[in-house]
Amino acid sequence: MHKSNFFISFAIWLIILPLLGIPGDWKNILMFLSGILFLLVLLAPIMTKKLEDSPEGKGNNYKEGNLKFSSEDEIKKTEIDQKL
């Protein structure tokens, strides 16, 4: 379904919903869920585009060649320092 068709259907849903005779609490819940759906339909393309455009590995702390492995002597020295 195209976005324009969705918006027309959604507008008809919002016009008809108060006229259906649904009790007030249920009507409020349906209106709230309709609003959430509307926001998701509007914002989903924007969010997916931002995720697709973000460079790969962004937020990843691993950089090749920056790993440092400690020797057993260094580990023992840090353990002794921590105890003091």
KARALIN-V138683 format. One record per pair of residues at least 24 apart in sequence whose C-alpha atoms are under 6 Angstrom apart, sorted by the first residue. I is the first residue (numbers start at 1). J is the second residue. D is the distance in Angstrom with one decimal. If there is no record, write none. Layout:
i->(I,I)
j->(J,J)
d->(D,D)
This chain:
none
